[in-house]
Amino acid sequence: MEPNRAVSPIISVILMVAIVVILAAVISVAVLSFTEDLSDPAPIVADTTGEFEIEGDWRGTQIVQITHEAGEDVAVEQIEIVVRATGPDVDTEARLVNLPAEGTTFATENLDDPDNLIDNGNVNRNNIIIDDDSSVWAAGDTITFRVNTGTADFREGEDPEADELEVLIIHTPSNSILSEHIITP
């Protein structure tokens, strides 16, 4: 009767291994199925430059230019531009949406701007892509828009006084920031 007793521990080990393998398979299927819900990553925009220019005429034209220097191309319809102006007299935000804009001005559907921060008055200086009309923001392309001096004036001694401008370029499908510039003129 001694040989029959050795079978019981071997069968229990085999059953335990089978249970562990089945549990591992069920858990891996459940965990790996969640990866289907992950969105594609944002394009990599390796480098951008931001410039803020105040023209010295009586109008005080304030021009923002963000240039794509290096990295992957981004479809313009997949970006949104967030502009925030802050200072002693100013704390406001505007968004350029539903891009690209038609022509050299922004239509109502391109602006989420309750305080009129983005100046749409100078048709020669508002362009989403100024180097070509391809609807792709690629290396060498520049996004240009004007900041309204009546909402945020960065000139010294003018009202409403603003001292910092933040510009974010967001990849909307992934909700990732492609470019961030904080400009203090």
C-alpha positions in Angstrom: 0.0 0.0 0.0 2.9 2.3 0.2 3.2 3.0 -3.5 -0.4 4.3 -3.8 0.2 7.1 -1.3 2.8 8.8 -3.5 0.3 9.4 -6.3 -1.8 11.9 -4.2 1.0 14.6 -3.8 1.9 14.4 -7.5 -1.7 14.9 -8.6 -2.2 17.8 -6.2 1.0 19.5 -7.6 -0.2 19.0 -11.2 -3.7 20.4 -10.3 -2.1 23.4 -8.6 0.1 24.2 -11.6 -2.9 23.9 -13.9 -4.9 26.3 -11.8 -2.1 28.8 -11.8 -1.6 28.6 -15.5 -5.4 29.1 -16.1 -5.5 32.1 -13.7 -2.4 33.6 -15.4 -4.1 33.2 -18.8 -7.4 34.8 -17.7 -5.6 37.7 -16.0 -3.3 38.4 -18.9 -6.3 38.5 -21.3 -8.1 40.9 -19.1 -5.0 43.1 -18.6 -3.9 43.1 -22.2 -7.4 44.0 -23.5 -7.1 47.4 -21.7 -4.3 48.4 -24.1 -6.7 48.6 -27.0 -8.2 51.7 -25.3 -4.9 53.6 -25.2 -4.7 56.5 -27.7 -1.9 57.0 -30.1 0.9 59.1 -28.7 1.4 62.7 -29.6 3.8 63.6 -32.4 7.2 64.7 -31.1 8.0 68.3 -31.7 11.6 68.4 -30.7 12.1 72.2 -30.7 10.1 75.4 -31.1 11.0 79.0 -30.7 8.7 81.7 -29.5 9.0 85.4 -30.3 6.9 88.3 -29.1 7.3 91.6 -31.0 5.8 94.9 -30.1 5.8 97.3 -33.1 6.5 100.9 -32.1 3.6 102.5 -34.0 0.7 104.3 -32.3 -1.4 101.1 -32.5 1.1 99.1 -30.4 0.8 96.0 -32.5 1.8 92.9 -30.4 2.7 89.9 -32.5 3.3 86.4 -31.3 5.3 83.9 -33.5 5.8 80.3 -32.7 8.2 78.5 -35.1 8.4 74.7 -35.4 12.2 74.1 -35.5 12.6 70.3 -35.4 10.5 67.1 -35.0 7.6 65.5 -36.6 5.0 67.2 -38.7 1.6 67.9 -37.1 -1.7 68.3 -38.9 -3.0 71.8 -38.2 -6.5 70.5 -37.6 -5.1 68.4 -34.7 -3.8 71.4 -32.8 -5.3 74.0 -30.5 -3.5 77.1 -29.3 -4.0 78.4 -25.7 -3.0 81.9 -25.0 -2.9 83.3 -21.4 -2.0 86.8 -20.5 -1.4 87.8 -16.9 -0.2 90.9 -15.1 -1.3 93.6 -12.6 -4.5 94.5 -14.6 -4.9 91.3 -16.6 -5.8 87.6 -16.1 -7.4 86.2 -19.2 -7.2 83.2 -21.6 -8.1 82.6 -25.2 -8.1 79.6 -27.5 -7.5 79.2 -31.2 -9.6 76.2 -32.2 -11.0 74.5 -35.3 -7.8 75.2 -37.2 -6.6 75.9 -39.9 -8.3 79.3 -40.2 -9.5 80.3 -43.7 -7.3 83.1 -45.1 -5.5 85.6 -42.9 -8.2 86.3 -40.3 -9.8 84.2 -37.7 -13.5 83.4 -38.0 -15.8 83.2 -35.0 -15.5 79.4 -35.1 -11.7 79.7 -34.7 -11.8 81.7 -31.5 -12.8 80.8 -28.0 -12.0 84.3 -26.7 -14.6 85.8 -24.3 -12.3 88.8 -23.4 -11.1 89.5 -27.0 -7.4 88.7 -26.2 -6.7 87.7 -29.8 -6.7 90.7 -32.1 -8.3 89.9 -35.4 -7.9 93.4 -36.9 -4.7 93.2 -38.9 -5.3 90.7 -41.8 -1.6 90.8 -42.7 -0.3 89.5 -39.4 -2.7 86.7 -38.3 -1.9 83.4 -39.9 -1.8 79.9 -38.5 0.9 78.8 -40.9 2.7 81.6 -42.7 5.3 79.7 -44.8 2.9 77.7 -46.9 -0.7 76.7 -47.1 -0.3 72.9 -46.6 -2.4 72.5 -43.4 0.7 70.8 -41.8 2.8 72.5 -39.1 6.3 71.3 -40.1 9.8 72.3 -39.3 10.3 75.8 -40.6 6.6 76.8 -40.3 5.5 79.6 -38.1 2.2 80.2 -36.3 1.5 84.0 -36.0 -1.3 85.9 -34.3 -1.7 89.3 -32.6 -2.6 90.1 -29.0 -5.1 92.9 -28.5 -3.7 95.9 -26.7 -7.1 96.7 -25.4 -7.2 93.5 -23.4 -3.5 92.9 -22.5 -1.0 95.7 -23.2 2.6 94.7 -22.9 4.0 98.2 -23.6 5.5 99.9 -20.7 3.2 102.3 -18.9 0.1 101.3 -20.9 -3.2 99.9 -19.6 -4.4 97.2 -19.1 -0.9 96.3 -18.0 0.2 92.8 -18.7 3.6 91.3 -17.9 3.5 87.6 -18.9 2.2 85.8 -22.0 1.9 82.0 -22.0 1.3 80.1 -25.3 0.6 76.4 -25.3 0.2 74.4 -28.5 -1.9 71.3 -27.7 -2.2 68.1 -29.8 -6.0 67.6 -29.4 -6.2 63.8 -30.2 -3.8 63.0 -27.3 -4.4 66.1 -25.2 -0.6 66.5 -25.0 1.3 69.8 -25.0 3.5 70.0 -28.1 5.0 73.4 -27.3 4.9 75.8 -24.3 6.4 79.3 -24.2 6.2 81.8 -21.4 7.1 85.2 -22.8 7.9 88.2 -20.6 8.6 91.2 -22.9 
